[in-house]
């Protein structure tokens, strides 16, 4: 009798699980307290902003690995652990000992390209430093002083894109250094200073291309310094910059697997990805806080992936799941770049990459999916988000190039359909940029009622895609459709 009762109990339990709707399965695992626990830990001051290559970044990786282990997610099949080692080359930020123009010390400066130099001599003002500016001026053995960008594009992003061209022109003319006046407001300069006055990382396998000359940016928010310098062509420059110092370090991607339930579809994998690193410690804000906690960017995205892992470990979908939490995103998408060149499973088995990355949000009624309409999974995503009271919207700020600024792009380039699931924003400004790469991006500044719906929508979307009889593909004519045809041989 006891055995019969036990058998009936098991059958009833199995029947109950089988009859659960997809939404109910999401509700059974995704809850606010777990979300808060993950975000508060990852964004805690003790982790010092989780900068790649630091001990605190490794603590975060260990936390993620042990969380996957606690869910009974299987480890990386290549190593038997939850880690994939990522070898990196660290270049320490160069020290600019002196920069004087006509005897005046310049305080706010960064080296965007570095080569050691000690120079005291003539400097020449050359406008924007374009080809025509060099036509009638001898700059051999001299430093050139330029305005950032071009007459049509003067912002920091445009100026950065023009660096290689300006170096080429200056080097051809025989100049020995470039000093460029950048009209950046304090908020933008804080971001620039944090990025260039800290250590730089690159793939250890990449060729180390030393800069041909020092290239400095000087903050000039109202163009007042540029106007003063432009009043005369020749100037006295004193410049001292240290040589680069480098060392090899190692960081980790965190990887786990849940096998699918369908005998055929389990050979297809959905990747659930997000980066767990942030930008570390930097310039203090007005309160004196120096820790860039990265709650939105990207403790939220990391927790999105953990929520998916917990759910699928309990209720697997027909397709298999590969969970990847990347290091080095903030240093140039390094972890994802390394992964696609060293995959733990064949890339042709990866049919979708559902990335999650965030800057902030300014609309709690929506979830923004960068690249929403670029894949045939858009209906599943829209339906899933709507089930929890949100509306799925596509990228409202295409001018920011967000699709190509997160880890998804490396998978897209290989041909794998790869949108990015983000917190709701209607423009890349205001409450988004207020927290983006700022010390104020703290766990206690988030709306967890909104986050609950956001996480639930992501998990349900993953479930619908994972169980869909049709394999998701790029929409016809997409930029990466040709790469997909090559990868999947169709």
FIGU-126681 format. One line per 2 residues: number of its first residue (from 1); their letters; for each residue x, y, z of C-alpha. Coordinates in steps of 0.25 Angstrom, whole numbers, padded with zeros to 4 digits, always signed. Layout:
<nodes>
NUM) a) X Y Z  ...
</nodes>
This chain:
<nodes>
1) xx) +0000 +0000 +0000  +0011 +0009 +0004
3) xx) +0018 +0007 -0010  +0005 +0010 -0017
5) xx) +0003 +0023 -0010  +0017 +0027 -0013
7) xx) +0015 +0024 -0028  +0002 +0032 -0028
9) xx) +0009 +0043 -0022  +0020 +0043 -0032
11) xx) +0010 +0042 -0043  +0002 +0054 -0038
13) xx) +0014 +0062 -0036  +0019 +0059 -0051
15) xx) +0005 +0062 -0056  +0004 +0076 -0048
17) xx) +0018 +0080 -0054  +0014 +0075 -0068
19) xx) +0001 +0083 -0067  +0007 +0096 -0063
21) xx) +0007 +0107 -0073  +0020 +0114 -0077
23) xx) +0016 +0126 -0069  +0014 +0118 -0057
25) xx) +0027 +0112 -0058  +0033 +0126 -0059
27) xx) +0026 +0130 -0046  +0030 +0118 -0039
29) xx) +0045 +0122 -0040  +0046 +0137 -0042
31) xx) +0044 +0145 -0029  +0048 +0159 -0024
33) xx) +0056 +0154 -0012  +0065 +0146 -0021
35) xx) +0067 +0157 -0031  +0070 +0167 -0020
37) xx) +0080 +0157 -0013  +0088 +0156 -0026
39) xx) +0088 +0170 -0030  +0092 +0175 -0016
41) xx) +0103 +0165 -0015  +0109 +0169 -0029
43) xx) +0108 +0184 -0027  +0113 +0184 -0013
45) xx) +0125 +0193 -0009  +0133 +0181 -0005
47) xx) +0134 +0177 -0020  +0140 +0191 -0023
49) xx) +0133 +0192 -0037  +0137 +0178 -0042
51) xx) +0148 +0183 -0051  +0153 +0172 -0060
53) xx) +0166 +0166 -0055  +0164 +0170 -0041
55) xx) +0162 +0161 -0029  +0148 +0166 -0027
57) xx) +0145 +0163 -0041  +0149 +0148 -0038
59) xx) +0140 +0148 -0026  +0129 +0152 -0034
61) xx) +0132 +0141 -0044  +0133 +0131 -0032
63) xx) +0119 +0136 -0027  +0113 +0133 -0041
65) xx) +0120 +0120 -0042  +0115 +0115 -0029
67) xx) +0101 +0120 -0032  +0100 +0112 -0045
69) xx) +0105 +0100 -0036  +0094 +0102 -0026
71) xx) +0084 +0101 -0037  +0090 +0088 -0042
73) xx) +0094 +0095 -0056  +0105 +0086 -0062
75) xx) +0119 +0093 -0063  +0127 +0096 -0075
77) xx) +0129 +0083 -0083  +0143 +0087 -0087
79) xx) +0149 +0089 -0073  +0139 +0082 -0063
81) xx) +0138 +0095 -0056  +0129 +0107 -0058
83) xx) +0141 +0115 -0063  +0148 +0119 -0076
85) xx) +0161 +0125 -0074  +0163 +0138 -0083
87) xx) +0177 +0142 -0084  +0179 +0157 -0085
89) xx) +0190 +0168 -0087  +0190 +0179 -0077
91) xx) +0196 +0192 -0081  +0197 +0202 -0069
93) xx) +0192 +0216 -0071  +0204 +0225 -0075
95) xx) +0207 +0236 -0065  +0207 +0250 -0072
97) xx) +0218 +0257 -0063  +0217 +0271 -0070
99) xx) +0209 +0278 -0080  +0211 +0292 -0082
101) xx) +0206 +0301 -0093  +0213 +0315 -0093
103) xx) +0217 +0313 -0079  +0203 +0310 -0073
105) xx) +0201 +0296 -0067  +0190 +0288 -0073
107) xx) +0182 +0280 -0062  +0171 +0272 -0069
109) xx) +0178 +0263 -0079  +0178 +0249 -0083
111) xx) +0187 +0240 -0093  +0178 +0234 -0103
113) xx) +0190 +0228 -0110  +0203 +0227 -0103
115) xx) +0218 +0227 -0106  +0228 +0232 -0096
117) xx) +0234 +0246 -0099  +0242 +0257 -0092
119) xx) +0240 +0269 -0101  +0243 +0284 -0098
121) xx) +0242 +0292 -0111  +0233 +0298 -0122
123) xx) +0218 +0294 -0123  +0210 +0298 -0135
125) xx) +0195 +0301 -0136  +0188 +0294 -0148
127) xx) +0173 +0296 -0146  +0167 +0282 -0148
129) xx) +0179 +0275 -0153  +0173 +0271 -0166
131) xx) +0181 +0269 -0179  +0180 +0283 -0183
133) xx) +0185 +0289 -0170  +0198 +0283 -0172
135) xx) +0200 +0288 -0186  +0208 +0301 -0184
137) xx) +0213 +0298 -0170  +0226 +0291 -0165
139) xx) +0224 +0283 -0153  +0236 +0273 -0154
141) xx) +0241 +0271 -0140  +0230 +0279 -0133
143) xx) +0217 +0276 -0125  +0204 +0280 -0132
145) xx) +0192 +0286 -0125  +0179 +0283 -0131
147) xx) +0164 +0284 -0129  +0156 +0271 -0127
149) xx) +0149 +0265 -0138  +0145 +0272 -0151
151) xx) +0137 +0285 -0154  +0125 +0276 -0156
153) xx) +0127 +0266 -0144  +0133 +0271 -0131
155) xx) +0128 +0262 -0120  +0137 +0252 -0113
157) xx) +0132 +0240 -0121  +0135 +0247 -0134
159) xx) +0148 +0251 -0129  +0152 +0237 -0125
161) xx) +0148 +0232 -0138  +0158 +0242 -0145
163) xx) +0170 +0238 -0136  +0177 +0228 -0146
165) xx) +0175 +0238 -0157  +0181 +0250 -0150
167) xx) +0193 +0241 -0145  +0195 +0237 -0159
169) xx) +0195 +0251 -0165  +0204 +0256 -0153
171) xx) +0214 +0245 -0154  +0215 +0247 -0169
173) xx) +0218 +0262 -0167  +0229 +0258 -0157
175) xx) +0222 +0263 -0144  +0226 +0257 -0131
177) xx) +0213 +0258 -0122  +0198 +0263 -0123
179) xx) +0191 +0271 -0113  +0176 +0272 -0116
181) xx) +0166 +0282 -0110  +0153 +0274 -0107
183) xx) +0141 +0282 -0104  +0136 +0272 -0093
185) xx) +0127 +0277 -0082  +0130 +0272 -0068
187) xx) +0121 +0260 -0068  +0127 +0255 -0081
189) xx) +0141 +0258 -0077  +0139 +0250 -0064
191) xx) +0136 +0238 -0073  +0148 +0240 -0082
193) xx) +0157 +0242 -0070  +0153 +0229 -0064
195) xx) +0155 +0221 -0077  +0168 +0226 -0081
197) xx) +0175 +0229 -0067  +0173 +0215 -0063
199) xx) +0180 +0202 -0068  +0176 +0197 -0082
201) xx) +0174 +0182 -0086  +0174 +0175 -0099
203) xx) +0174 +0161 -0103  +0188 +0154 -0100
205) xx) +0188 +0148 -0114  +0187 +0162 -0121
207) xx) +0199 +0168 -0126  +0203 +0180 -0117
209) xx) +0204 +0192 -0127  +0211 +0203 -0120
211) xx) +0207 +0217 -0123  +0216 +0225 -0133
213) xx) +0214 +0237 -0124  +0208 +0242 -0112
215) xx) +0193 +0247 -0114  +0187 +0255 -0103
217) xx) +0173 +0261 -0100  +0172 +0273 -0092
219) xx) +0158 +0277 -0087  +0154 +0290 -0093
221) xx) +0139 +0291 -0090  +0136 +0305 -0096
223) xx) +0147 +0305 -0106  +0153 +0316 -0099
225) xx) +0167 +0310 -0099  +0166 +0307 -0113
227) xx) +0162 +0321 -0117  +0174 +0326 -0109
229) xx) +0184 +0317 -0115  +0178 +0320 -0129
231) xx) +0182 +0334 -0128  +0196 +0331 -0131
233) xx) +0202 +0319 -0139  +0215 +0316 -0131
235) xx) +0215 +0312 -0117  +0225 +0307 -0106
237) xx) +0222 +0293 -0102  +0228 +0285 -0090
239) xx) +0223 +0270 -0090  +0227 +0258 -0082
241) xx) +0220 +0245 -0083  +0225 +0232 -0077
243) xx) +0227 +0219 -0086  +0217 +0208 -0085
245) xx) +0218 +0197 -0075  +0211 +0183 -0078
247) xx) +0208 +0170 -0072  +0200 +0158 -0075
249) xx) +0188 +0155 -0066  +0176 +0145 -0066
251) xx) +0161 +0147 -0064  +0150 +0137 -0066
253) xx) +0137 +0135 -0074  +0127 +0127 -0065
255) xx) +0120 +0116 -0073  +0108 +0106 -0070
257) xx) +0099 +0097 -0078  +0085 +0091 -0077
259) xx) +0082 +0080 -0087  +0069 +0081 -0094
261) xx) +0058 +0071 -0094  +0055 +0068 -0108
263) xx) +0063 +0057 -0115  +0065 +0066 -0127
265) xx) +0064 +0080 -0123  +0074 +0078 -0111
267) xx) +0085 +0079 -0121  +0081 +0093 -0123
269) xx) +0086 +0103 -0113  +0080 +0116 -0108
271) xx) +0092 +0125 -0102  +0087 +0133 -0090
273) xx) +0098 +0144 -0088  +0102 +0156 -0080
275) xx) +0115 +0163 -0075  +0118 +0163 -0060
277) xx) +0130 +0173 -0060  +0129 +0188 -0058
279) xx) +0139 +0199 -0058  +0144 +0199 -0044
281) xx) +0149 +0211 -0036  +0150 +0224 -0042
283) xx) +0148 +0239 -0041  +0140 +0243 -0029
285) xx) +0126 +0249 -0031  +0121 +0261 -0023
287) xx) +0119 +0252 -0011  +0133 +0247 -0011
289) xx) +0129 +0233 -0016  +0139 +0226 -0024
291) xx) +0133 +0213 -0026  +0126 +0210 -0039
293) xx) +0117 +0199 -0034  +0110 +0196 -0047
295) xx) +0096 +0192 -0042  +0089 +0194 -0055
297) xx) +0102 +0192 -0064  +0102 +0180 -0062
299) xx) +0098 +0174 -0049  +0084 +0174 -0055
301) xx) +0088 +0167 -0068  +0096 +0157 -0060
303) xx) +0084 +0154 -0051  +0075 +0153 -0063
305) xx) +0084 +0141 -0068  +0084 +0135 -0054
307) xx) +0069 +0136 -0053  +0069 +0128 -0067
309) xx) +0078 +0118 -0062  +0070 +0115 -0049
311) xx) +0057 +0114 -0057  +0063 +0104 -0068
313) xx) +0070 +0096 -0058  +0057 +0093 -0052
315) xx) +0048 +0093 -0064  +0057 +0090 -0077
317) xx) +0052 +0094 -0090  +0053 +0086 -0103
319) xx) +0065 +0093 -0107  +0078 +0093 -0099
321) xx) +0083 +0105 -0092  +0097 +0111 -0091
323) xx) +0099 +0121 -0080  +0111 +0131 -0082
325) xx) +0115 +0142 -0073  +0126 +0150 -0079
327) xx) +0138 +0157 -0073  +0144 +0169 -0080
329) xx) +0132 +0175 -0087  +0136 +0189 -0082
331) xx) +0150 +0187 -0087  +0146 +0185 -0101
333) xx) +0136 +0173 -0102  +0149 +0164 -0098
335) xx) +0142 +0152 -0092  +0132 +0150 -0103
337) xx) +0142 +0152 -0113  +0151 +0142 -0107
339) xx) +0139 +0132 -0106  +0135 +0132 -0120
341) xx) +0149 +0129 -0124  +0150 +0118 -0113
343) xx) +0135 +0112 -0112  +0133 +0101 -0103
345) xx) +0123 +0095 -0112  +0122 +0097 -0128
347) xx) +0116 +0110 -0132  +0108 +0104 -0142
349) xx) +0099 +0098 -0131  +0097 +0112 -0125
351) xx) +0084 +0116 -0132  +0081 +0129 -0123
353) xx) +0088 +0138 -0114  +0079 +0145 -0104
355) xx) +0089 +0155 -0098  +0085 +0165 -0086
357) xx) +0092 +0178 -0084  +0088 +0191 -0078
359) xx) +0091 +0206 -0076  +0079 +0210 -0069
361) xx) +0064 +0212 -0071  +0054 +0224 -0072
363) xx) +0041 +0216 -0075  +0036 +0205 -0066
365) xx) +0025 +0201 -0075  +0034 +0196 -0086
367) xx) +0046 +0187 -0088  +0056 +0191 -0099
369) xx) +0061 +0180 -0108  +0073 +0185 -0117
371) xx) +0071 +0178 -0130  +0056 +0173 -0126
373) xx) +0052 +0173 -0141  +0065 +0167 -0146
375) xx) +0061 +0153 -0143  +0049 +0144 -0145
377) xx) +0048 +0142 -0130  +0042 +0156 -0128
379) xx) +0028 +0151 -0126  +0032 +0141 -0115
381) xx) +0039 +0153 -0108  +0027 +0162 -0110
383) xx) +0017 +0152 -0105  +0026 +0149 -0093
385) xx) +0028 +0163 -0088  +0013 +0166 -0090
387) xx) +0010 +0154 -0081  +0016 +0162 -0070
389) xx) +0010 +0176 -0073  +0021 +0182 -0081
391) xx) +0023 +0186 -0096  +0035 +0181 -0104
393) xx) +0041 +0193 -0112  +0053 +0193 -0121
395) xx) +0065 +0202 -0120  +0061 +0217 -0119
397) xx) +0075 +0222 -0120  +0081 +0216 -0133
399) xx) +0091 +0227 -0134  +0098 +0221 -0121
401) xx) +0101 +0208 -0129  +0097 +0200 -0117
403) xx) +0095 +0187 -0125  +0110 +0187 -0128
405) xx) +0114 +0192 -0114  +0111 +0179 -0106
407) xx) +0115 +0165 -0105  +0104 +0161 -0115
409) xx) +0111 +0167 -0127  +0123 +0156 -0127
411) xx) +0112 +0145 -0128  +0105 +0153 -0139
413) xx) +0117 +0154 -0147  +0118 +0139 -0147
415) xx) +0104 +0138 -0152  +0097 +0135 -0139
417) xx) +0084 +0143 -0137  +0087 +0152 -0125
419) xx) +0078 +0163 -0119  +0081 +0170 -0106
421) xx) +0070 +0170 -0095  +0071 +0184 -0088
423) xx) +0063 +0192 -0077  +0053 +0201 -0083
425) xx) +0058 +0214 -0089  +0052 +0224 -0099
427) xx) +0065 +0232 -0101  +0079 +0230 -0097
429) xx) +0079 +0242 -0088  +0073 +0247 -0074
431) xx) +0072 +0236 -0064  +0080 +0227 -0074
433) xx) +0092 +0235 -0074  +0091 +0240 -0060
435) xx) +0095 +0226 -0055  +0103 +0221 -0067
437) xx) +0117 +0218 -0063  +0115 +0227 -0050
439) xx) +0117 +0224 -0035  +0103 +0226 -0033
441) xx) +0099 +0213 -0040  +0096 +0206 -0027
443) xx) +0087 +0195 -0024  +0077 +0203 -0015
445) xx) +0074 +0213 -0026  +0067 +0202 -0034
447) xx) +0052 +0200 -0035  +0050 +0185 -0032
449) xx) +0036 +0184 -0035  +0039 +0188 -0049
451) xx) +0051 +0179 -0049  +0042 +0167 -0045
453) xx) +0034 +0169 -0058  +0046 +0171 -0066
455) xx) +0053 +0158 -0061  +0040 +0150 -0063
457) xx) +0038 +0155 -0077  +0053 +0151 -0081
459) xx) +0051 +0137 -0075  +0038 +0135 -0082
461) xx) +0043 +0139 -0095  +0055 +0130 -0094
463) xx) +0045 +0118 -0091  +0036 +0122 -0103
465) xx) +0048 +0122 -0112  +0054 +0110 -0106
467) xx) +0041 +0102 -0108  +0037 +0108 -0122
469) xx) +0037 +0097 -0133  +0043 +0108 -0142
471) xx) +0058 +0111 -0141  +0060 +0126 -0139
473) xx) +0067 +0133 -0151  +0071 +0147 -0156
475) xx) +0060 +0154 -0163  +0062 +0154 -0178
477) xx) +0073 +0164 -0183  +0079 +0167 -0169
479) xx) +0094 +0171 -0169  +0098 +0157 -0163
481) xx) +0089 +0148 -0171  +0101 +0145 -0180
483) xx) +0109 +0141 -0168  +0098 +0132 -0163
485) xx) +0097 +0125 -0177  +0112 +0122 -0176
487) xx) +0111 +0117 -0161  +0099 +0108 -0163
489) xx) +0102 +0104 -0178  +0089 +0108 -0183
</nodes>
